[in-house]
């Protein structure tokens, strides 16, 4: 195959992209979808090249779907279509080139049709990274604050709409990044805020500098509904995030988020590593919350 003859230093740039795209198209049309799927699964052809030329009928072929699931981690056919589109060269939203928070927010709204949960998480990670890179890159005129607030609300609305589709990893990333952003713009740091930080503070925190319930309660509820699927790192990061906010949401059944995190941790306690344990200890100590593990064990019919 032509790709095999290319040296590593030539495997980049537009010419390489055109070659692999051409190869992908030829393989699909001449040998059938299932062969192309095998090549993608074995990483002989990059996923983004296949996504650009793969016909929609590929998802109707059971044999192909089995191979494609190897690449996209067992998504359903519906999610698989979205994943392929989001990995396409022109449809993948890349926030790495954004230089300001304004840029990241604008890009998110421009590409809102392709802002899938993982891309949404990447966007909020980018916002925190840009804030952390220094004030000068985010300083804009103070009169821009109302415009930035509207952008933030629009992006948050997209995030909230995606909550039912989010997996634990993406949801936890979003919550953690929003918590870190809220902590950064909190008045207790006694620093001059840029316009971007001031707009984020006005949205994420209330007049008492407490977390906005209208934002962090739905996020906690979404996490609580799928908390049984959380892995140790996600459980510890979730606990860390809400403890960083100093907020422990209470649900209609009179349980709290930290109670339910501790409850869910019993299922995977032996899989916790040092980082996860440290996060959990810090979170529960900061919030002055204890959990009756014996009671939870009895409830779940575990040996005490």
Secondary structure, DSSP 4 states (H G I P E B T S, - for coil): -HHHHS-GGGS-HHHHHHHHHHHHHHHHHHH-HHHHHHHHHTTSS-HHHHHHH--GGGGG-HHHHHHHHHHTTT--HHHHHHHHHHHSTTT----TT--SHHHHHHHHHHTGGG--HHHHHHHHHHHHHHHHT-STTT---GGGHHHHHHHHHHHHHHHHHHGGG--HHHHHHHHHHHHHHHHHHSGGG--PPPHHHHHHHHHHB-TTSPBPHHHHHHHHHHHHHTGGG--HHHHHHHHHHHHHHT---B-TTS-BHHHHHHHHHTTSGGG--HHHHHHHHHHHHHTT----HHHHHHHTT---
